[in-house]
Amino acid sequence: MHHDSGALVALFSAANIVIVCGYIAVPFLVLPYLPLTRSVKLLASGFFLGCSGSHLWMAFMGDGNWFWTGWHLAQAVCTWGFILGFRRMLKEAQGRRRGGRE
């Protein structure tokens, strides 16, 4: 990667930290609502933890150019949009299955 401005690097790092937090949040905010076996939940958690490690490395070792900074900003927005939207849908479905209690 070539070096760009300090502000661009900071933005790239911040976007990756937001993605890291999202990947770490999935096992706690989404997976409990899915009818998965324990082993699949553990494997999924390992997958998301691995993904968070990749983005953590990028946050501290990468120096993002305009393309990759934009890409990771979009990914950060999509990560949390997915997590929050999907979690809301899963909670609503769970409430309907329980007869509206929740």
N, CA, C and O atoms as a GROMACS GRO file, in nm:
protein
  408
    1MET      N    1   0.084  -0.118   0.000
    1MET     CA    2   0.000   0.000   0.000
    1MET      C    3   0.088   0.124   0.000
    1MET      O    4   0.196   0.124   0.060
    2HIS      N    5   0.044   0.227  -0.065
    2HIS     CA    6   0.120   0.350  -0.061
    2HIS      C    7   0.068   0.438   0.053
    2HIS      O    8  -0.044   0.419   0.100
    3HIS      N    9   0.149   0.531   0.095
    3HIS     CA   10   0.112   0.615   0.208
    3HIS      C   11   0.029   0.734   0.163
    3HIS      O   12   0.060   0.800   0.064
    4ASP      N   13  -0.078   0.760   0.238
    4ASP     CA   14  -0.162   0.877   0.213
    4ASP      C   15  -0.162   0.964   0.337
    4ASP      O   16  -0.082   0.942   0.428
    5SER      N   17  -0.248   1.062   0.341
    5SER     CA   18  -0.250   1.158   0.451
    5SER      C   19  -0.285   1.091   0.585
    5SER      O   20  -0.346   0.984   0.589
    6GLY      N   21  -0.243   1.156   0.693
    6GLY     CA   22  -0.271   1.105   0.826
    6GLY      C   23  -0.421   1.094   0.853
    6GLY      O   24  -0.465   1.000   0.920
    7ALA      N   25  -0.499   1.189   0.801
    7ALA     CA   26  -0.645   1.184   0.821
    7ALA      C   27  -0.705   1.062   0.752
    7ALA      O   28  -0.795   0.998   0.805
    8LEU      N   29  -0.656   1.032   0.634
    8LEU     CA   30  -0.706   0.916   0.560
    8LEU      C   31  -0.672   0.787   0.635
    8LEU      O   32  -0.755   0.697   0.645
    9VAL      N   33  -0.550   0.778   0.687
    9VAL     CA   34  -0.509   0.661   0.763
    9VAL      C   35  -0.596   0.648   0.888
    9VAL      O   36  -0.638   0.538   0.923
   10ALA      N   37  -0.623   0.759   0.955
   10ALA     CA   38  -0.707   0.756   1.076
   10ALA      C   39  -0.848   0.710   1.042
   10ALA      O   40  -0.908   0.632   1.116
   11LEU      N   41  -0.902   0.758   0.931
   11LEU     CA   42  -1.036   0.717   0.887
   11LEU      C   43  -1.040   0.569   0.853
   11LEU      O   44  -1.133   0.498   0.890
   12PHE      N   45  -0.937   0.523   0.784
   12PHE     CA   46  -0.925   0.380   0.750
   12PHE      C   47  -0.920   0.297   0.878
   12PHE      O   48  -0.988   0.195   0.887
   13SER      N   49  -0.841   0.338   0.974
   13SER     CA   50  -0.830   0.265   1.101
   13SER      C   51  -0.962   0.266   1.176
   13SER      O   52  -1.004   0.163   1.229
   14ALA      N   53  -1.027   0.381   1.182
   14ALA     CA   54  -1.156   0.391   1.253
   14ALA      C   55  -1.261   0.299   1.189
   14ALA      O   56  -1.334   0.231   1.260
   15ALA      N   57  -1.267   0.298   1.058
   15ALA     CA   58  -1.364   0.211   0.989
   15ALA      C   59  -1.337   0.066   1.024
   15ALA      O   60  -1.430  -0.011   1.049
   16ASN      N   61  -1.211   0.027   1.028
   16ASN     CA   62  -1.177  -0.111   1.060
   16ASN      C   63  -1.209  -0.145   1.205
   16ASN      O   64  -1.248  -0.258   1.234
   17ILE      N   65  -1.192  -0.051   1.296
   17ILE     CA   66  -1.227  -0.075   1.437
   17ILE      C   67  -1.378  -0.096   1.449
   17ILE      O   68  -1.423  -0.182   1.525
   18VAL      N   69  -1.457  -0.019   1.376
   18VAL     CA   70  -1.603  -0.037   1.377
   18VAL      C   71  -1.639  -0.176   1.325
   18VAL      O   72  -1.729  -0.241   1.378
   19ILE      N   73  -1.570  -0.221   1.222
   19ILE     CA   74  -1.593  -0.355   1.167
   19ILE      C   75  -1.553  -0.461   1.269
   19ILE      O   76  -1.625  -0.559   1.288
   20VAL      N   77  -1.439  -0.443   1.335
   20VAL     CA   78  -1.394  -0.537   1.439
   20VAL      C   79  -1.502  -0.551   1.546
   20VAL      O   80  -1.537  -0.662   1.585
   21CYS      N   81  -1.554  -0.440   1.593
   21CYS     CA   82  -1.659  -0.444   1.695
   21CYS      C   83  -1.783  -0.517   1.646
   21CYS      O   84  -1.848  -0.590   1.722
   22GLY      N   85  -1.816  -0.498   1.520
   22GLY     CA   86  -1.930  -0.568   1.463
   22GLY      C   87  -1.909  -0.718   1.458
   22GLY      O   88  -1.998  -0.795   1.495
   23TYR      N   89  -1.791  -0.760   1.413
   23TYR     CA   90  -1.763  -0.903   1.406
   23TYR      C   91  -1.764  -0.966   1.545
   23TYR      O   92  -1.808  -1.080   1.561
   24ILE      N   93  -1.716  -0.894   1.644
   24ILE     CA   94  -1.717  -0.947   1.780
   24ILE      C   95  -1.859  -0.951   1.836
   24ILE      O   96  -1.891  -1.037   1.917
   25ALA      N   97  -1.943  -0.858   1.793
   25ALA     CA   98  -2.080  -0.850   1.844
   25ALA      C   99  -2.172  -0.959   1.790
   25ALA      O  100  -2.266  -0.999   1.858
   26VAL      N  101  -2.147  -1.008   1.670
   26VAL     CA  102  -2.238  -1.105   1.608
   26VAL      C  103  -2.266  -1.227   1.697
   26VAL      O  104  -2.383  -1.264   1.712
   27PRO      N  105  -2.165  -1.290   1.757
   27PRO     CA  106  -2.195  -1.406   1.841
   27PRO      C  107  -2.285  -1.374   1.961
   27PRO      O  108  -2.353  -1.463   2.013
   28PHE      N  109  -2.285  -1.249   2.005
   28PHE     CA  110  -2.365  -1.211   2.120
   28PHE      C  111  -2.502  -1.154   2.082
   28PHE      O  112  -2.599  -1.174   2.154
   29LEU      N  113  -2.509  -1.084   1.970
   29LEU     CA  114  -2.632  -1.014   1.933
   29LEU      C  115  -2.717  -1.086   1.829
   29LEU      O  116  -2.836  -1.060   1.819
   30VAL      N  117  -2.657  -1.175   1.753
   30VAL     CA  118  -2.731  -1.241   1.645
   30VAL      C  119  -2.741  -1.392   1.665
   30VAL      O  120  -2.851  -1.449   1.661
   31LEU      N  121  -2.628  -1.457   1.688
   31LEU     CA  122  -2.628  -1.604   1.694
   31LEU      C  123  -2.722  -1.663   1.799
   31LEU      O  124  -2.780  -1.769   1.774
   32PRO      N  125  -2.741  -1.601   1.916
   32PRO     CA  126  -2.832  -1.661   2.014
   32PRO      C  127  -2.976  -1.676   1.964
   32PRO      O  128  -3.050  -1.760   2.015
   33TYR      N  129  -3.015  -1.596   1.866
   33TYR     CA  130  -3.152  -1.602   1.815
   33TYR      C  131  -3.170  -1.704   1.703
   33TYR      O  132  -3.282  -1.727   1.658
   34LEU      N  133  -3.063  -1.764   1.658
   34LEU     CA  134  -3.071  -1.859   1.547
   34LEU      C  135  -3.074  -2.001   1.599
   34LEU      O  136  -3.003  -2.034   1.695
   35PRO      N  137  -3.153  -2.086   1.537
   35PRO     CA  138  -3.162  -2.226   1.582
   35PRO      C  139  -3.042  -2.308   1.532
   35PRO      O  140  -3.056  -2.389   1.440
   36LEU      N  141  -2.927  -2.285   1.592
   36LEU     CA  142  -2.805  -2.352   1.552
   36LEU      C  143  -2.759  -2.446   1.661
   36LEU      O  144  -2.785  -2.424   1.779
   37THR      N  145  -2.691  -2.552   1.621
   37THR     CA  146  -2.633  -2.641   1.721
   37THR      C  147  -2.517  -2.569   1.790
   37THR      O  148  -2.465  -2.470   1.739
   38ARG      N  149  -2.478  -2.620   1.904
   38ARG     CA  150  -2.367  -2.560   1.978
   38ARG      C  151  -2.239  -2.558   1.894
   38ARG      O  152  -2.166  -2.459   1.894
   39SER      N  153  -2.213  -2.668   1.823
   39SER     CA  154  -2.089  -2.673   1.744
   39SER      C  155  -2.092  -2.572   1.631
   39SER      O  156  -1.988  -2.511   1.601
   40VAL      N  157  -2.206  -2.551   1.568
   40VAL     CA  158  -2.215  -2.452   1.461
   40VAL      C  159  -2.198  -2.311   1.519
   40VAL      O  160  -2.134  -2.227   1.457
   41LYS      N  161  -2.257  -2.286   1.636
   41LYS     CA  162  -2.238  -2.155   1.700
   41LYS      C  163  -2.092  -2.131   1.734
   41LYS      O  164  -2.042  -2.020   1.717
   42LEU      N  165  -2.023  -2.234   1.782
   42LEU     CA  166  -1.881  -2.220   1.813
   42LEU      C  167  -1.799  -2.194   1.687
   42LEU      O  168  -1.710  -2.108   1.687
   43LEU      N  169  -1.829  -2.266   1.580
   43LEU     CA  170  -1.758  -2.245   1.454
   43LEU      C  171  -1.788  -2.105   1.399
   43LEU      O  172  -1.697  -2.037   1.350
   44ALA      N  173  -1.912  -2.064   1.406
   44ALA     CA  174  -1.948  -1.930   1.358
   44ALA      C  175  -1.876  -1.824   1.441
   44ALA      O  176  -1.825  -1.726   1.387
   45SER      N  177  -1.872  -1.844   1.571
   45SER     CA  178  -1.801  -1.750   1.658
   45SER      C  179  -1.653  -1.744   1.622
   45SER      O  180  -1.594  -1.636   1.619
   46GLY      N  181  -1.593  -1.859   1.593
   46GLY     CA  182  -1.453  -1.863   1.550
   46GLY      C  183  -1.433  -1.790   1.420
   46GLY      O  184  -1.334  -1.720   1.402
   47PHE      N  185  -1.527  -1.806   1.328
   47PHE     CA  186  -1.520  -1.736   1.199
   47PHE      C  187  -1.522  -1.585   1.220
   47PHE      O  188  -1.437  -1.514   1.166
   48PHE      N  189  -1.618  -1.537   1.298
   48PHE     CA  190  -1.629  -1.393   1.320
   48PHE      C  191  -1.510  -1.339   1.398
   48PHE      O  192  -1.466  -1.227   1.373
   49LEU      N  193  -1.458  -1.415   1.492
   49LEU     CA  194  -1.338  -1.374   1.565
   49LEU      C  195  -1.219  -1.364   1.469
   49LEU      O  196  -1.139  -1.271   1.477
   50GLY      N  197  -1.208  -1.461   1.378
   50GLY     CA  198  -1.101  -1.456   1.278
   50GLY      C  199  -1.114  -1.334   1.188
   50GLY      O  200  -1.014  -1.268   1.157
   51CYS      N  201  -1.234  -1.306   1.146
   51CYS     CA  202  -1.257  -1.186   1.062
   51CYS      C  203  -1.219  -1.060   1.139
   51CYS      O  204  -1.159  -0.968   1.083
   52SER      N  205  -1.255  -1.057   1.267
   52SER     CA  206  -1.221  -0.937   1.346
   52SER      C  207  -1.070  -0.921   1.356
   52SER      O  208  -1.019  -0.809   1.355
   53GLY      N  209  -0.998  -1.033   1.365
   53GLY     CA  210  -0.852  -1.025   1.371
   53GLY      C  211  -0.791  -0.966   1.245
   53GLY      O  212  -0.696  -0.888   1.252
   54SER      N  213  -0.846  -1.002   1.131
   54SER     CA  214  -0.797  -0.946   1.004
   54SER      C  215  -0.816  -0.795   1.001
   54SER      O  216  -0.726  -0.721   0.962
   55HIS      N  217  -0.934  -0.750   1.043
   55HIS     CA  218  -0.960  -0.606   1.041
   55HIS      C  219  -0.885  -0.532   1.151
   55HIS      O  220  -0.851  -0.415   1.136
   56LEU      N  221  -0.860  -0.600   1.261
   56LEU     CA  222  -0.778  -0.538   1.366
   56LEU      C  223  -0.637  -0.514   1.314
   56LEU      O  224  -0.577  -0.409   1.339
   57TRP      N  225  -0.584  -0.612   1.242
   57TRP     CA  226  -0.452  -0.596   1.182
   57TRP      C  227  -0.453  -0.477   1.086
   57TRP      O  228  -0.363  -0.393   1.089
   58MET      N  229  -0.555  -0.471   1.001
   58MET     CA  230  -0.563  -0.359   0.906
   58MET      C  231  -0.573  -0.225   0.977
   58MET      O  232  -0.516  -0.126   0.932
   59ALA      N  233  -0.647  -0.222   1.090
   59ALA     CA  234  -0.665  -0.096   1.162
   59ALA      C  235  -0.532  -0.041   1.212
   59ALA      O  236  -0.512   0.080   1.214
   60PHE      N  237  -0.442  -0.129   1.253
   60PHE     CA  238  -0.317  -0.082   1.312
   60PHE      C  239  -0.196  -0.093   1.220
   60PHE      O  240  -0.096  -0.025   1.243
   61MET      N  241  -0.203  -0.177   1.118
   61MET     CA  242  -0.088  -0.197   1.031
   61MET      C  243  -0.110  -0.144   0.890
   61MET      O  244  -0.013  -0.120   0.817
   62GLY      N  245  -0.234  -0.124   0.851
   62GLY     CA  246  -0.263  -0.076   0.716
   62GLY      C  247  -0.254   0.075   0.709
   62GLY      O  248  -0.257   0.144   0.812
   63ASP      N  249  -0.242   0.126   0.591
   63ASP     CA  250  -0.238   0.271   0.574
   63ASP      C  251  -0.334   0.318   0.466
   63ASP      O  252  -0.310   0.420   0.402
   64GLY      N  253  -0.440   0.245   0.447
   64GLY     CA  254  -0.547   0.270   0.352
   64GLY      C  255  -0.534   0.383   0.252
   64GLY      O  256  -0.498   0.495   0.287
   65ASN      N  257  -0.562   0.353   0.128
   65ASN     CA  258  -0.572   0.455   0.024
   65ASN      C  259  -0.719   0.496   0.013
   65ASN      O  260  -0.802   0.445   0.087
   66TRP      N  261  -0.752   0.585  -0.077
   66TRP     CA  262  -0.891   0.632  -0.087
   66TRP      C  263  -0.986   0.519  -0.121
   66TRP      O  264  -1.096   0.512  -0.064
   67PHE      N  265  -0.948   0.430  -0.211
   67PHE     CA  266  -1.037   0.320  -0.248
   67PHE      C  267  -1.068   0.231  -0.128
   67PHE      O  268  -1.184   0.206  -0.098
   68TRP      N  269  -0.963   0.182  -0.059
   68TRP     CA  270  -0.984   0.089   0.052
   68TRP      C  271  -1.048   0.156   0.173
   68TRP      O  272  -1.120   0.091   0.249
   69THR      N  273  -1.023   0.283   0.191
   69THR     CA  274  -1.089   0.354   0.300
   69THR      C  275  -1.239   0.363   0.272
   69THR      O  276  -1.320   0.336   0.360
   70GLY      N  277  -1.275   0.400   0.151
   70GLY     CA  278  -1.417   0.404   0.114
   70GLY      C  279  -1.483   0.267   0.125
   70GLY      O  280  -1.595   0.254   0.173
   71TRP      N  281  -1.411   0.166   0.079
   71TRP     CA  282  -1.462   0.028   0.086
   71TRP      C  283  -1.489  -0.012   0.231
   71TRP      O  284  -1.594  -0.069   0.261
   72HIS      N  285  -1.396   0.018   0.320
   72HIS     CA  286  -1.412  -0.021   0.460
   72HIS      C  287  -1.514   0.066   0.533
   72HIS      O  288  -1.578   0.020   0.627
   73LEU      N  289  -1.528   0.191   0.493
   73LEU     CA  290  -1.635   0.272   0.551
   73LEU      C  291  -1.772   0.214   0.515
   73LEU      O  292  -1.861   0.205   0.600
   74ALA      N  293  -1.788   0.175   0.389
   74ALA     CA  294  -1.914   0.112   0.347
   74ALA      C  295  -1.936  -0.020   0.422
   74ALA      O  296  -2.047  -0.049   0.465
   75GLN      N  297  -1.829  -0.098   0.437
   75GLN     CA  298  -1.841  -0.224   0.509
   75GLN      C  299  -1.879  -0.201   0.655
   75GLN      O  300  -1.958  -0.277   0.711
   76ALA      N  301  -1.824  -0.097   0.717
   76ALA     CA  302  -1.857  -0.066   0.857
   76ALA      C  303  -2.006  -0.034   0.870
   76ALA      O  304  -2.072  -0.083   0.962
   77VAL      N  305  -2.058   0.048   0.780
   77VAL     CA  306  -2.201   0.083   0.783
   77VAL      C  307  -2.286  -0.042   0.759
   77VAL      O  308  -2.383  -0.065   0.831
   78CYS      N  309  -2.250  -0.122   0.661
   78CYS     CA  310  -2.325  -0.244   0.630
   78CYS      C  311  -2.318  -0.345   0.744
   78CYS      O  312  -2.417  -0.412   0.773
   79THR      N  313  -2.203  -0.357   0.808
   79THR     CA  314  -2.187  -0.451   0.919
   79THR      C  315  -2.290  -0.422   1.028
   79THR      O  316  -2.364  -0.511   1.069
   80TRP      N  317  -2.293  -0.297   1.073
   80TRP     CA  318  -2.385  -0.263   1.182
   80TRP      C  319  -2.529  -0.252   1.135
   80TRP      O  320  -2.620  -0.281   1.213
   81GLY      N  321  -2.553  -0.212   1.012
   81GLY     CA  322  -2.689  -0.214   0.958
   81GLY      C  323  -2.744  -0.356   0.957
   81GLY      O  324  -2.859  -0.379   0.995
   82PHE      N  325  -2.662  -0.450   0.912
   82PHE     CA  326  -2.702  -0.591   0.912
   82PHE      C  327  -2.727  -0.641   1.055
   82PHE      O  328  -2.833  -0.698   1.082
   83ILE      N  329  -2.632  -0.620   1.144
   83ILE     CA  330  -2.644  -0.672   1.280
   83ILE      C  331  -2.769  -0.618   1.348
   83ILE      O  332  -2.848  -0.696   1.401
   84LEU      N  333  -2.788  -0.489   1.346
   84LEU     CA  334  -2.902  -0.430   1.416
   84LEU      C  335  -3.034  -0.464   1.349
   84LEU      O  336  -3.133  -0.494   1.417
   85GLY      N  337  -3.037  -0.460   1.216
   85GLY     CA  338  -3.160  -0.495   1.145
   85GLY      C  339  -3.197  -0.641   1.160
   85GLY      O  340  -3.313  -0.673   1.184
   86PHE      N  341  -3.101  -0.729   1.145
   86PHE     CA  342  -3.127  -0.873   1.154
   86PHE      C  343  -3.165  -0.911   1.297
   86PHE      O  344  -3.255  -0.993   1.318
   87ARG      N  345  -3.098  -0.851   1.395
   87ARG     CA  346  -3.131  -0.880   1.534
   87ARG      C  347  -3.273  -0.837   1.564
   87ARG      O  348  -3.347  -0.910   1.631
   88ARG      N  349  -3.314  -0.720   1.516
   88ARG     CA  350  -3.452  -0.674   1.537
   88ARG      C  351  -3.551  -0.772   1.474
   88ARG      O  352  -3.652  -0.806   1.535
   89MET      N  353  -3.522  -0.817   1.352
   89MET     CA  354  -3.610  -0.912   1.286
   89MET      C  355  -3.618  -1.044   1.363
   89MET      O  356  -3.726  -1.100   1.377
   90LEU      N  357  -3.505  -1.093   1.412
   90LEU     CA  358  -3.504  -1.218   1.487
   90LEU      C  359  -3.580  -1.206   1.619
   90LEU      O  360  -3.651  -1.298   1.657
   91LYS      N  361  -3.565  -1.093   1.688
   91LYS     CA  362  -3.638  -1.072   1.813
   91LYS      C  363  -3.788  -1.064   1.787
   91LYS      O  364  -3.867  -1.118   1.865
   92GLU      N  365  -3.828  -0.998   1.680
   92GLU     CA  366  -3.970  -0.989   1.645
   92GLU      C  367  -4.025  -1.128   1.613
   92GLU      O  368  -4.135  -1.162   1.657
   93ALA      N  369  -3.951  -1.207   1.538
   93ALA     CA  370  -3.994  -1.344   1.505
   93ALA      C  371  -4.004  -1.428   1.632
   93ALA      O  372  -4.097  -1.507   1.647
   94GLN      N  373  -3.910  -1.412   1.720
   94GLN     CA  374  -3.913  -1.486   1.847
   94GLN      C  375  -4.037  -1.446   1.927
   94GLN      O  376  -4.102  -1.531   1.987
   95GLY      N  377  -4.069  -1.319   1.929
   95GLY     CA  378  -4.189  -1.271   2.000
   95GLY      C  379  -4.315  -1.330   1.941
   95GLY      O  380  -4.406  -1.367   2.014
   96ARG      N  381  -4.322  -1.338   1.807
   96ARG     CA  382  -4.441  -1.397   1.742
   96ARG      C  383  -4.453  -1.546   1.776
   96ARG      O  384  -4.563  -1.596   1.798
   97ARG      N  385  -4.341  -1.616   1.781
   97ARG     CA  386  -4.343  -1.759   1.815
   97ARG      C  387  -4.391  -1.781   1.958
   97ARG      O  388  -4.452  -1.883   1.989
   98ARG      N  389  -4.361  -1.685   2.043
   98ARG     CA  390  -4.402  -1.697   2.184
   98ARG      C  391  -4.540  -1.638   2.208
   98ARG      O  392  -4.582  -1.622   2.323
   99GLY      N  393  -4.610  -1.606   2.101
   99GLY     CA  394  -4.746  -1.554   2.115
   99GLY      C  395  -4.751  -1.406   2.151
   99GLY      O  396  -4.844  -1.361   2.218
  100GLY      N  397  -4.653  -1.332   2.107
  100GLY     CA  398  -4.654  -1.189   2.128
  100GLY      C  399  -4.591  -1.146   2.259
  100GLY      O  400  -4.581  -1.026   2.286
  101ARG      N  401  -4.547  -1.239   2.341
  101ARG     CA  402  -4.479  -1.204   2.465
  101ARG      C  403  -4.337  -1.165   2.435
  101ARG      O  404  -4.273  -1.227   2.350
  102GLU      N  405  -4.286  -1.066   2.501
  102GLU     CA  406  -4.146  -1.025   2.486
  102GLU      C  407  -4.133  -0.886   2.539
  102GLU      O  408  -4.024  -0.829   2.537
   0.00000   0.00000   0.00000
